């Protein structure tokens, strides 16, 4: 068994899709517009775990208790990239010699961890 997707209901749909495309680096792999709903799935490739964004004007910001982690090639470069875009990344944490990460928030308040 594997995780198919993580769903985020978003009152700021366009900003959310842009965040996962431009900041995280995912591509839109599927888009659905039916029965008054707009849903986008983003991932690096088809058949990988995706982020599902559902347009929902009534969605409230996430107040905590959930985070989504993404691997990146160069933690310092990703940290600078986030700083340059005004995302206020936390400091890079290094709890062990082979583990380094930092956190930012997406437009919905979801904590994003870059590892």
C-alpha positions in Angstrom: 0.0 0.0 0.0 1.2 3.5 -0.7 -0.1 7.0 -0.3 -2.0 8.2 -3.4 -2.4 11.9 -2.5 -2.8 14.5 0.2 -5.9 16.7 -0.1 -5.9 20.4 0.8 -9.2 22.4 0.6 -8.2 25.9 -0.4 -10.0 29.2 -0.3 -7.1 30.7 -2.2 -7.0 28.1 -5.0 -4.8 29.9 -7.5 -2.2 30.9 -4.9 -2.1 27.3 -3.7 -1.7 25.8 -7.1 1.0 28.4 -7.9 2.8 27.6 -4.6 3.0 23.9 -5.3 4.2 24.5 -8.9 6.6 27.4 -8.3 7.9 26.8 -4.8 7.7 23.0 -4.4 8.4 22.3 -8.1 5.5 20.0 -8.8 3.6 19.7 -12.1 -0.2 19.6 -12.7 -0.8 15.9 -13.6 -4.6 16.1 -13.6 -7.3 18.7 -13.5 -11.0 18.2 -13.0 -13.8 20.7 -13.4 -17.2 19.1 -12.8 -20.3 19.7 -10.8 -19.1 23.2 -9.7 -15.8 21.8 -8.4 -12.3 22.6 -9.5 -9.6 20.1 -8.4 -6.0 19.9 -9.4 -3.5 17.1 -8.7 0.2 18.0 -8.6 3.2 15.7 -8.5 6.6 15.2 -10.0 5.3 12.4 -12.2 2.1 10.4 -12.8 1.6 7.5 -10.4 3.6 9.2 -7.6 2.1 10.6 -4.4 0.3 13.9 -5.3 -1.0 17.0 -3.7 -4.7 17.4 -4.4 -6.0 21.0 -4.2 -9.7 21.5 -4.1 -11.2 25.0 -4.6 -13.3 25.6 -1.6 -14.2 29.3 -0.7 -15.4 28.1 2.7 -12.1 26.4 3.6 -10.4 27.7 6.8 -6.6 28.0 7.1 -5.0 24.9 8.7 -4.1 25.8 12.3 -1.5 23.0 12.9 -1.1 19.4 13.4 -0.2 18.5 9.8 2.9 18.9 7.7 4.0 17.6 4.3 7.7 16.9 3.6 9.5 17.2 0.3 13.0 16.1 -0.5 15.2 18.6 -2.3 18.7 18.3 -3.9 20.3 21.3 -2.2 18.8 22.5 1.1 20.7 25.8 1.1 19.6 26.7 -2.4 16.0 25.9 -1.6 16.2 27.9 1.6 17.6 31.0 -0.4 14.9 30.4 -3.0 12.2 30.6 -0.3 13.8 33.7 1.3 14.0 35.5 -2.0 10.2 34.9 -2.5 9.4 36.3 1.0 8.2 33.0 2.5 10.1 33.5 5.8 11.7 30.0 6.0 12.7 28.8 9.4 16.4 28.1 10.1 18.0 25.0 8.7 17.9 22.3 11.4 20.5 19.6 11.4 19.6 17.0 14.1 22.2 14.5 12.7 25.0 14.4 10.1 22.8 13.2 7.3 19.6 15.1 8.1 18.9 18.8 7.4 15.6 20.5 6.9 13.6 23.7 7.3 9.9 24.7 7.3 7.6 27.2 5.6 3.9 27.6 5.3 1.8 27.2 2.2 -1.1 29.6 1.4 -3.5 27.5 3.5 -1.4 27.4 6.6 -0.1 23.8 5.9 3.5 23.4 7.2 5.8 22.4 4.4 9.1 20.8 5.3 12.0 20.7 2.8 14.4 17.9 3.6 
